[in-house]
Amino acid sequence: MFLRDRHLAGLMPFSHYEQAETALSLQAGGGVGGRVGLFRDPPQIKAVIEELRRAQAEANLQCQ
Protein backbone atom coordinates (compact mmCIF):
# COMPACT_ATOMS: atom_id res chain seq x y z
CA MET A 1 0.00 0.00 0.00
CA PHE A 2 1.30 3.44 -0.85
CA LEU A 3 1.93 5.83 2.01
CA ARG A 4 -0.64 8.31 0.68
CA ASP A 5 -3.26 5.55 0.57
CA ARG A 6 -2.55 4.66 4.20
CA HIS A 7 -3.09 8.26 5.23
CA LEU A 8 -6.26 8.45 3.16
CA ALA A 9 -7.58 5.25 4.75
CA GLY A 10 -7.09 6.80 8.17
CA LEU A 11 -9.00 9.94 7.23
CA MET A 12 -12.27 8.53 5.95
CA PRO A 13 -14.28 5.30 6.07
CA PHE A 14 -13.80 2.99 3.10
CA SER A 15 -17.54 3.04 2.37
CA HIS A 16 -17.39 6.83 1.88
CA TYR A 17 -14.30 6.48 -0.32
CA GLU A 18 -16.07 3.86 -2.41
CA GLN A 19 -19.19 6.03 -2.81
CA ALA A 20 -17.17 9.07 -3.84
CA GLU A 21 -15.00 7.17 -6.31
CA THR A 22 -18.08 5.55 -7.87
CA ALA A 23 -19.85 8.90 -8.24
CA LEU A 24 -16.76 10.58 -9.70
CA SER A 25 -16.25 7.69 -12.12
CA LEU A 26 -19.84 7.89 -13.33
CA GLN A 27 -19.63 11.67 -13.66
CA ALA A 28 -16.48 11.38 -15.75
CA GLY A 29 -17.99 8.73 -17.99
CA GLY A 30 -21.29 10.51 -18.53
CA GLY A 31 -23.25 8.14 -16.33
CA VAL A 32 -25.47 5.27 -17.33
CA GLY A 33 -27.97 6.33 -19.96
CA GLY A 34 -27.27 10.00 -19.32
CA ARG A 35 -28.34 9.79 -15.67
CA VAL A 36 -25.20 11.49 -14.39
CA GLY A 37 -27.35 13.89 -12.34
CA LEU A 38 -28.19 11.04 -10.00
CA PHE A 39 -24.53 10.97 -8.98
CA ARG A 40 -23.83 14.70 -9.06
CA ASP A 41 -26.78 16.54 -7.59
CA PRO A 42 -27.84 14.86 -4.31
CA PRO A 43 -26.38 16.57 -1.22
CA GLN A 44 -25.17 13.22 0.16
CA ILE A 45 -23.08 12.60 -2.98
CA LYS A 46 -21.71 16.14 -2.95
CA ALA A 47 -20.77 15.74 0.72
CA VAL A 48 -18.95 12.45 0.25
CA ILE A 49 -17.05 13.78 -2.78
CA GLU A 50 -16.01 16.84 -0.77
CA GLU A 51 -14.94 14.56 2.09
CA LEU A 52 -12.78 12.59 -0.36
CA ARG A 53 -11.19 15.75 -1.75
CA ARG A 54 -10.39 17.05 1.74
CA ALA A 55 -8.92 13.69 2.74
CA GLN A 56 -6.84 13.55 -0.44
CA ALA A 57 -5.49 17.05 0.21
CA GLU A 58 -4.64 16.16 3.82
CA ALA A 59 -2.97 12.90 2.75
CA ASN A 60 -0.92 14.80 0.17
CA LEU A 61 0.25 17.25 2.83
CA GLN A 62 1.19 14.44 5.22
CA CYS A 63 3.27 12.72 2.55
CA GLN A 64 5.40 15.74 1.63
N, CA, C and O atoms as a printed pandas DataFrame, in Angstrom:
     atom_number atom_name residue_name chain_id  residue_number  x_coord  y_coord  z_coord
0              1         N          MET        A               1    0.854   -1.171    0.000
1              2        CA          MET        A               1    0.000    0.000    0.000
2              3         C          MET        A               1    0.904    1.239    0.000
3              4         O          MET        A               1    1.902    1.296    0.719
4              5         N          PHE        A               2    0.544    2.198   -0.796
5              6        CA          PHE        A               2    1.298    3.439   -0.846
6              7         C          PHE        A               2    1.049    4.244    0.424
7              8         O          PHE        A               2   -0.012    4.144    1.041
8              9         N          LEU        A               3    2.028    5.032    0.800
9             10        CA          LEU        A               3    1.932    5.827    2.014
10            11         C          LEU        A               3    0.730    6.769    1.972
11            12         O          LEU        A               3    0.021    6.920    2.967
12            13         N          ARG        A               4    0.504    7.396    0.831
13            14        CA          ARG        A               4   -0.636    8.312    0.682
14            15         C          ARG        A               4   -1.949    7.565    0.911
15            16         O          ARG        A               4   -2.862    8.089    1.549
16            17         N          ASP        A               5   -2.041    6.334    0.388
17            18        CA          ASP        A               5   -3.258    5.545    0.568
18            19         C          ASP        A               5   -3.499    5.202    2.033
19            20         O          ASP        A               5   -4.641    5.165    2.489
20            21         N          ARG        A               6   -2.415    4.949    2.769
21            22        CA          ARG        A               6   -2.554    4.658    4.202
22            23         C          ARG        A               6   -3.101    5.870    4.939
23            24         O          ARG        A               6   -3.974    5.743    5.797
24            25         N          HIS        A               7   -2.584    7.044    4.602
25            26        CA          HIS        A               7   -3.085    8.265    5.232
26            27         C          HIS        A               7   -4.550    8.479    4.876
27            28         O          HIS        A               7   -5.358    8.824    5.738
28            29         N          LEU        A               8   -4.886    8.278    3.622
29            30        CA          LEU        A               8   -6.263    8.452    3.162
30            31         C          LEU        A               8   -7.197    7.493    3.897
31            32         O          LEU        A               8   -8.292    7.877    4.308
32            33         N          ALA        A               9   -6.762    6.254    4.058
33            34        CA          ALA        A               9   -7.577    5.248    4.745
34            35         C          ALA        A               9   -7.837    5.644    6.197
35            36         O          ALA        A               9   -8.877    5.299    6.758
36            37         N          GLY        A              10   -6.905    6.360    6.798
37            38        CA          GLY        A              10   -7.095    6.801    8.175
38            39         C          GLY        A              10   -7.960    8.040    8.305
39            40         O          GLY        A              10   -8.359    8.406    9.411
40            41         N          LEU        A              11   -8.252    8.684    7.195
41            42        CA          LEU        A              11   -8.995    9.940    7.233
42            43         C          LEU        A              11  -10.475    9.811    6.900
43            44         O          LEU        A              11  -11.258   10.712    7.202
44            45         N          MET        A              12  -10.863    8.705    6.283
45            46        CA          MET        A              12  -12.274    8.527    5.945
46            47         C          MET        A              12  -12.619    7.051    5.871
47            48         O          MET        A              12  -11.757    6.233    5.550
48            49         N          PRO        A              13  -13.864    6.693    6.162
49            50        CA          PRO        A              13  -14.281    5.298    6.071
50            51         C          PRO        A              13  -14.219    4.806    4.614
51            52         O          PRO        A              13  -14.459    5.574    3.681
52            53         N          PHE        A              14  -13.901    3.539    4.437
53            54        CA          PHE        A              14  -13.805    2.989    3.096
54            55         C          PHE        A              14  -15.124    3.114    2.348
55            56         O          PHE        A              14  -15.128    3.363    1.142
56            57         N          SER        A              15  -16.240    2.946    3.044
57            58        CA          SER        A              15  -17.545    3.041    2.365
58            59         C          SER        A              15  -17.755    4.428    1.755
59            60         O          SER        A              15  -18.344    4.547    0.680
60            61         N          HIS        A              16  -17.279    5.471    2.428
61            62        CA          HIS        A              16  -17.389    6.833    1.884
62            63         C          HIS        A              16  -16.465    6.987    0.674
63            64         O          HIS        A              16  -16.840    7.575   -0.339
64            65         N          TYR        A              17  -15.251    6.447    0.800
65            66        CA          TYR        A              17  -14.302    6.485   -0.320
66            67         C          TYR        A              17  -14.901    5.798   -1.548
67            68         O          TYR        A              17  -14.832    6.316   -2.663
68            69         N          GLU        A              18  -15.483    4.636   -1.322
69            70        CA          GLU        A              18  -16.074    3.864   -2.414
70            71         C          GLU        A              18  -17.228    4.619   -3.081
71            72         O          GLU        A              18  -17.348    4.627   -4.306
72            73         N          GLN        A              19  -18.071    5.249   -2.266
73            74        CA          GLN        A              19  -19.190    6.030   -2.812
74            75         C          GLN        A              19  -18.684    7.198   -3.655
75            76         O          GLN        A              19  -19.179    7.444   -4.755
76            77         N          ALA        A              20  -17.701    7.908   -3.130
77            78        CA          ALA        A              20  -17.168    9.073   -3.838
78            79         C          ALA        A              20  -16.493    8.666   -5.138
79            80         O          ALA        A              20  -16.704    9.302   -6.170
80            81         N          GLU        A              21  -15.686    7.618   -5.101
81            82        CA          GLU        A              21  -15.003    7.166   -6.313
82            83         C          GLU        A              21  -16.000    6.685   -7.360
83            84         O          GLU        A              21  -15.811    6.930   -8.552
84            85         N          THR        A              22  -17.048    6.009   -6.933
85            86        CA          THR        A              22  -18.077    5.548   -7.870
86            87         C          THR        A              22  -18.784    6.737   -8.520
87            88         O          THR        A              22  -18.974    6.766   -9.736
88            89         N          ALA        A              23  -19.170    7.710   -7.707
89            90        CA          ALA        A              23  -19.854    8.896   -8.241
90            91         C          ALA        A              23  -18.956    9.658   -9.203
91            92         O          ALA        A              23  -19.401   10.069  -10.275
92            93         N          LEU        A              24  -17.686    9.852   -8.827
93            94        CA          LEU        A              24  -16.762   10.577   -9.701
94            95         C          LEU        A              24  -16.526    9.819  -11.006
95            96         O          LEU        A              24  -16.417   10.430  -12.069
96            97         N          SER        A              25  -16.449    8.509  -10.928
97            98        CA          SER        A              25  -16.253    7.694  -12.121
98            99         C          SER        A              25  -17.452    7.819  -13.060
99           100         O          SER        A              25  -17.286    7.955  -14.272
100          101         N          LEU        A              26  -18.644    7.772  -12.500
101          102        CA          LEU        A              26  -19.842    7.892  -13.329
102          103         C          LEU        A              26  -19.991    9.298  -13.903
103          104         O          LEU        A              26  -20.464    9.464  -15.027
104          105         N          GLN        A              27  -19.590   10.306  -13.137
105          106        CA          GLN        A              27  -19.627   11.674  -13.656
106          107         C          GLN        A              27  -18.672   11.819  -14.831
107          108         O          GLN        A              27  -19.014   12.431  -15.843
108          109         N          ALA        A              28  -17.491   11.264  -14.700
109          110        CA          ALA        A              28  -16.477   11.376  -15.754
110          111         C          ALA        A              28  -16.886   10.637  -17.013
111          112         O          ALA        A              28  -16.556   11.059  -18.121
112          113         N          GLY        A              29  -17.599    9.541  -16.846
113          114        CA          GLY        A              29  -17.992    8.733  -17.990
114          115         C          GLY        A              29  -19.348    9.088  -18.557
115          116         O          GLY        A              29  -19.815    8.438  -19.492
116          117         N          GLY        A              30  -19.985   10.100  -18.015
117          118        CA          GLY        A              30  -21.288   10.510  -18.534
118          119         C          GLY        A              30  -22.448    9.768  -17.912
119          120         O          GLY        A              30  -23.600   10.019  -18.267
120          121         N          GLY        A              31  -22.174    8.861  -16.991
121          122        CA          GLY        A              31  -23.248    8.142  -16.326
122          123         C          GLY        A              31  -23.855    7.065  -17.197
123          124         O          GLY        A              31  -23.476    6.891  -18.355
124          125         N          VAL        A              32  -24.783    6.359  -16.634
125          126        CA          VAL        A              32  -25.475    5.270  -17.332
126          127         C          VAL        A              32  -26.724    5.848  -17.968
127          128         O          VAL        A              32  -27.621    6.315  -17.267
128          129         N          GLY        A              33  -26.790    5.821  -19.272
129          130        CA          GLY        A              33  -27.970    6.334  -19.962
130          131         C          GLY        A              33  -28.200    7.817  -19.733
131          132         O          GLY        A              33  -29.342    8.277  -19.756
132          133         N          GLY        A              34  -27.140    8.564  -19.514
133          134        CA          GLY        A              34  -27.274   10.001  -19.319
134          135         C          GLY        A              34  -27.817   10.404  -17.967
135          136         O          GLY        A              34  -28.262   11.539  -17.798
136          137         N          ARG        A              35  -27.792    9.505  -17.000
137          138        CA          ARG        A              35  -28.337    9.792  -15.673
138          139         C          ARG        A              35  -27.261   10.281  -14.710
139          140         O          ARG        A              35  -27.310    9.983  -13.517
140          141         N          VAL        A              36  -26.308   11.018  -15.218
141          142        CA          VAL        A              36  -25.200   11.490  -14.388
142          143         C          VAL        A              36  -25.688   12.369  -13.236
143          144         O          VAL        A              36  -25.036   12.428  -12.193
144          145         N          GLY        A              37  -26.809   13.042  -13.404
145          146        CA          GLY        A              37  -27.353   13.893  -12.344
146          147         C          GLY        A              37  -27.648   13.142  -11.068
147          148         O          GLY        A              37  -27.617   13.725   -9.984
148          149         N          LEU        A              38  -27.934   11.855  -11.178
149          150        CA          LEU        A              38  -28.189   11.040   -9.996
150          151         C          LEU        A              38  -26.954   10.940   -9.115
151          152         O          LEU        A              38  -27.063   10.716   -7.910
152          153         N          PHE        A              39  -25.774   11.105   -9.717
153          154        CA          PHE        A              39  -24.529   10.969   -8.981
154          155         C          PHE        A              39  -23.831   12.308   -8.773
155          156         O          PHE        A              39  -22.725   12.346   -8.233
156          157         N          ARG        A              40  -24.446   13.389   -9.184
157          158        CA          ARG        A              40  -23.831   14.701   -9.059
158          159         C          ARG        A              40  -24.639   15.603   -8.131
159          160         O          ARG        A              40  -24.062   16.345   -7.336
160          161         N          ASP        A              41  -25.931   15.548   -8.222
161          162        CA          ASP        A              41  -26.777   16.538   -7.587
162          163         C          ASP        A              41  -27.163   16.289   -6.127
163          164         O          ASP        A              41  -27.257   17.253   -5.367
164          165         N          PRO        A              42  -27.390   15.048   -5.700
165          166        CA          PRO        A              42  -27.839   14.859   -4.312
166          167         C          PRO        A              42  -26.814   15.376   -3.296
167          168         O          PRO        A              42  -25.612   15.176   -3.471
168          169         N          PRO        A              43  -27.289   16.039   -2.238
169          170        CA          PRO        A              43  -26.384   16.571   -1.222
170          171         C          PRO        A              43  -25.471   15.507   -0.602
171          172         O          PRO        A              43  -24.314   15.786   -0.288
172          173         N          GLN        A              44  -25.994   14.289   -0.428
173          174        CA          GLN        A              44  -25.173   13.219    0.159
174          175         C          GLN        A              44  -23.967   12.910   -0.731
175          176         O          GLN        A              44  -22.862   12.702   -0.229
176          177         N          ILE        A              45  -24.177   12.880   -2.046
177          178        CA          ILE        A              45  -23.083   12.602   -2.979
178          179         C          ILE        A              45  -22.091   13.760   -2.975
179          180         O          ILE        A              45  -20.879   13.545   -2.951
180          181         N          LYS        A              46  -22.606   14.987   -2.997
181          182        CA          LYS        A              46  -21.715   16.142   -2.951
182          183         C          LYS        A              46  -20.870   16.124   -1.684
183          184         O          LYS        A              46  -19.679   16.435   -1.726
184          185         N          ALA        A              47  -21.477   15.763   -0.562
185          186        CA          ALA        A              47  -20.768   15.744    0.721
186          187         C          ALA        A              47  -19.669   14.690    0.739
187          188         O          ALA        A              47  -18.570   14.952    1.229
188          189         N          VAL        A              48  -19.949   13.513    0.215
189          190        CA          VAL        A              48  -18.951   12.446    0.252
190          191         C          VAL        A              48  -17.806   12.742   -0.731
191          192         O          VAL        A              48  -16.658   12.383   -0.466
192          193         N          ILE        A              49  -18.106   13.384   -1.845
193          194        CA          ILE        A              49  -17.047   13.784   -2.784
194          195         C          ILE        A              49  -16.168   14.858   -2.144
195          196         O          ILE        A              49  -14.945   14.819   -2.277
196          197         N          GLU        A              50  -16.781   15.805   -1.457
197          198        CA          GLU        A              50  -16.014   16.842   -0.767
198          199         C          GLU        A              50  -15.159   16.230    0.341
199          200         O          GLU        A              50  -14.018   16.643    0.548
200          201         N          GLU        A              51  -15.707   15.253    1.050
201          202        CA          GLU        A              51  -14.938   14.557    2.087
202          203         C          GLU        A              51  -13.712   13.877    1.476
203          204         O          GLU        A              51  -12.621   13.926    2.044
204          205         N          LEU        A              52  -13.900   13.241    0.314
205          206        CA          LEU        A              52  -12.780   12.594   -0.362
206          207         C          LEU        A              52  -11.731   13.619   -0.768
207          208         O          LEU        A              52  -10.538   13.390   -0.571
208          209         N          ARG        A              53  -12.149   14.724   -1.321
209          210        CA          ARG        A              53  -11.192   15.752   -1.755
210          211         C          ARG        A              53  -10.411   16.333   -0.579
211          212         O          ARG        A              53   -9.208   16.571   -0.686
212          213         N          ARG        A              54  -11.095   16.560    0.546
213          214        CA          ARG        A              54  -10.392   17.052    1.742
214          215         C          ARG        A              54   -9.396   16.016    2.246
215          216         O          ARG        A              54   -8.269   16.358    2.604
216          217         N          ALA        A              55   -9.808   14.751    2.276
217          218        CA          ALA        A              55   -8.925   13.685    2.744
218          219         C          ALA        A              55   -7.728   13.531    1.825
219          220         O          ALA        A              55   -6.613   13.310    2.299
220          221         N          GLN        A              56   -7.939   13.642    0.509
221          222        CA          GLN        A              56   -6.835   13.549   -0.441
222          223         C          GLN        A              56   -5.844   14.700   -0.236
223          224         O          GLN        A              56   -4.631   14.495   -0.278
224          225         N          ALA        A              57   -6.362   15.895   -0.017
225          226        CA          ALA        A              57   -5.491   17.051    0.215
226          227         C          ALA        A              57   -4.682   16.863    1.496
227          228         O          ALA        A              57   -3.482   17.136    1.519
228          229         N          GLU        A              58   -5.327   16.402    2.548
229          230        CA          GLU        A              58   -4.645   16.158    3.817
230          231         C          GLU        A              58   -3.586   15.065    3.671
231          232         O          GLU        A              58   -2.479   15.199    4.193
232          233         N          ALA        A              59   -3.921   13.987    2.964
233          234        CA          ALA        A              59   -2.969   12.897    2.750
234          235         C          ALA        A              59   -1.770   13.394    1.947
235          236         O          ALA        A              59   -0.633   13.018    2.232
236          237         N          ASN        A              60   -2.016   14.230    0.956
237          238        CA          ASN        A              60   -0.917   14.796    0.171
238          239         C          ASN        A              60    0.015   15.627    1.040
239          240         O          ASN        A              60    1.235   15.551    0.898
240          241         N          LEU        A              61   -0.560   16.422    1.940
241          242        CA          LEU        A              61    0.253   17.251    2.832
242          243         C          LEU        A              61    1.082   16.393    3.785
243          244         O          LEU        A              61    2.242   16.703    4.057
244          245         N          GLN        A              62    0.491   15.326    4.285
245          246        CA          GLN        A              62    1.188   14.444    5.220
246          247         C          GLN        A              62    2.334   13.694    4.554
247          248         O          GLN        A              62    3.287   13.297    5.225
248          249         N          CYS        A              63    2.252   13.501    3.266
249          250        CA          CYS        A              63    3.269   12.722    2.546
250          251         C          CYS        A              63    4.386   13.582    1.966
251          252         O          CYS        A              63    5.294   13.053    1.324
252          253         N          GLN        A              64    4.341   14.873    2.175
253          254        CA          GLN        A              64    5.397   15.742    1.631
254          255         C          GLN        A              64    6.586   15.798    2.545
255          256         O          GLN        A              64    7.565   16.481    2.244
